[in-house]
Amino acid sequence: RSPTSCGAIRRWPGVSANRTRSRASSLILNAERSAEVMRKREVETALRAAGKIAHEVEFFLIGSQAVHAYCQRPPAEVLLSQECDLYPKNRPETTNLLDAQLGRGSRFARRHGFYVDVVTPELASLPAGWQSRLKPLRVGRITALCLEVHDLVVSKLAAGRLKDLEFI
């Protein structure tokens, strides 16, 4: 494993990682051609835009994009997402504004090929103590407080959606 690969993410025993990686790699190649890949720079773009709109410097990053805080080269499944799940930590009253200006169908989404999904921590099923395990991802003055990888997996399992199960 290279030093920049993501050692924080592990596959369950019995799951064919090679087949999953192969499928995901081909999907990424297709997505890259149409600019639909969520790399760290896209997360940073979303955070800067959200910070400017909400006049906020701290956000919870509670979706799969939280993995960017743990590694430079996240698994392919992270890159395939077209949304960045954020929640303003100190200014929850700005959620509707963020959704209108950065959400699905917004000018931002059409311009960048991804969108911000404003998700409250209460909406996600998170284990007790999750806030004590957050990892900061800094983008200039803005800090994304990212879910710890195990808490992210618990949340995805609880959601039970196909896309969440594929992520795991």
N, C-alpha and C positions, 0 to 999 in steps of 0.2 A: 504494500500500500504506500502511495506517495505521501510525503509529509503534509500536503495540502488537501488530501482526500478527507472525507468526513468519517472519522472513526467513531463518532457519536451515534451513527445510525447503524443498526445491525438488522440482519434478516432473521426471520424465524426459522428454526430448523425444518428441513423438508421443503422449503420454498426454493424453487429454482431461480437463484439470483441471476445466473447467466441468461436465462430465457427472459426474465423480467428486464434486465439491463438491455438486452438486444432489442426488445420491443420498445422500451423507453427511448433508447438511442435513436432508433429510426423515427420515432415520433418527434424527438427533439430536432432532428435534421429537417423534417418537414415544417416544424413550428418556426425554426430559425429563418427559413426562407420567407415566411410570412410575418416575421417579427413578433411572434407570440410566445416568447420565452421570458420567464421571470427570473432574471439574474439579480445579483446583488445591486447592480447599478439601477435597475428598475425599482427595487425596494427603496433605494435611496431617493430616487425621483419622487416616488409616492410620499415618502416621509417629509421631504422638503416642501412639497405642495400642500400636504395636510397641515404642516406646521405654519405655513404662511396663511392659509385660509382660517384655521382655528385659533391662531395666535397662541399656540401651544408648543411646549418644548419636550413633553413626555407623552409617549403613546404606548399602549399595550399592543404587542404584535403577537396575536394568538393563533394564527393559522400556520400552514406548512412553511411559510416564508421565514418563520422564526429560526429555522435551521441555518439560515445565513449567518447567524450570530456564532455558530459553532464551527464552521468550516469554510474554506475558500472555494472548494469544489463540491457543492452539495449533490446528492443523488438526483438522477434524471427526473424522478417523480416530482421533486420540488420545483424544478425548472418549468414543468409543463403547466403549472397553474397560471391562470390569467387574472387572479385577484390577490390582493394584499389585504389581509384581515387586520384592521387597525381599530383602536378605540382610544380617544383622547383621555388621558389619565386625570387631568385636573379640570377639564372644561367639557363635561359630558353634554352640556347644552348646545354644543356645536355639532352634534352628530348629524342632525338633519341637513345642515349647511354642507358638511363634508360629503354626505351621501349625494346631495344635489350636484355638487361641483366636481366630485371625483368618482362617483359611483358608476354602476353599469349604465350604459347609454349616455353618459355625460360627454361633453366636448373633450375633456381630459382622456377618457377611455377611447374615444375615436382617434384621438391624436397619437396616443402612446401604445394602443393595442392591449392594455390591461387597465384594471380599475381597482379602486379602494372599496372594500366591503366593510362597512362600519358594523362591527360585531361587538356587543357588550360581553364582558366576562361572564355575566350571569347567563347568557345564552349558551355559552360553551359549558360542557360538563367537565369541570376541573376538580382534581383531587384536593383534599385538605392541604393547606400549606403551600399551594402553588406560588403565591406571591413571594415567599421567601426564597424561591429557587429561580427567579427570573434572571436572565443574563442580559446586560445592556449591549446594545448595538448603537454606536454613536455615528451620527451624520452631521458634522458641524456642531451647531448648538442643540440639535435635536437628538433625543435618546429614545430608541425603541426598546422597551422592556420585553424581551422575548421569552416565550415559554421554554422551560427546560424540556429536553427531548422526550423524557419519559412522560411528563405531564401532557405533552402534545399527543403522544400515542394514546394515552388514556382518553383524552378528549375525542380523538378520531374514532376510537373503538366505541365510545358512548354514542357518537353521532350515527354510526352504523351505515353511512351512505357508501355506495360502491366506490366513489372516488376517494373516500377516506380510507376504506379497507385496502384499496390498491396502493395507497401511499405507504401503509404499514408494511 
